[in-house]
Amino acid sequence: MKTTIILTTIEPLANNLTASYVIGAIIAVLIFGYLLYSLIKPEKF
């Protein structure tokens, strides 16, 4: 049930190519930032 709600909310944005590229770029920057953070400050075990 939750997945259908998420898909229906994302689907109108996917029709607009510019919006989908912007969303993809934001997600890529967040992932890249997290990877950089984990490289700079690794967790100590």
NORQUIJO-V992845 format. One record per residue. N is the residue number from 1. RES is the residue in one letter. SS is DSSP state (helix for helix, strand for strand, loop for the rest). PSI is psi in whole degrees, -180 to 180 (999 if undefined). Layout:
n=N res=RES ss=SS psi=PSI
n=N res=RES ss=SS psi=PSI
This chain:
n=1 res=M ss=loop psi=-43
n=2 res=K ss=helix psi=-36
n=3 res=T ss=helix psi=-36
n=4 res=T ss=helix psi=-36
n=5 res=I ss=helix psi=-43
n=6 res=I ss=helix psi=-43
n=7 res=L ss=helix psi=-38
n=8 res=T ss=helix psi=-28
n=9 res=T ss=helix psi=-30
n=10 res=I ss=helix psi=-29
n=11 res=E ss=helix psi=-44
n=12 res=P ss=helix psi=-32
n=13 res=L ss=helix psi=-32
n=14 res=A ss=helix psi=-24
n=15 res=N ss=helix psi=-32
n=16 res=N ss=loop psi=114
n=17 res=L ss=helix psi=-38
n=18 res=T ss=helix psi=-43
n=19 res=A ss=helix psi=-39
n=20 res=S ss=helix psi=-37
n=21 res=Y ss=helix psi=-39
n=22 res=V ss=helix psi=-44
n=23 res=I ss=helix psi=-42
n=24 res=G ss=helix psi=-39
n=25 res=A ss=helix psi=-40
n=26 res=I ss=helix psi=-43
n=27 res=I ss=helix psi=-41
n=28 res=A ss=helix psi=-40
n=29 res=V ss=helix psi=-40
n=30 res=L ss=helix psi=-43
n=31 res=I ss=helix psi=-43
n=32 res=F ss=helix psi=-40
n=33 res=G ss=helix psi=-39
n=34 res=Y ss=helix psi=-40
n=35 res=L ss=helix psi=-42
n=36 res=L ss=helix psi=-42
n=37 res=Y ss=helix psi=-41
n=38 res=S ss=helix psi=-26
n=39 res=L ss=helix psi=-41
n=40 res=I ss=helix psi=-43
n=41 res=K ss=loop psi=80
n=42 res=P ss=loop psi=148
n=43 res=E ss=loop psi=142
n=44 res=K ss=loop psi=129
n=45 res=F ss=loop psi=999
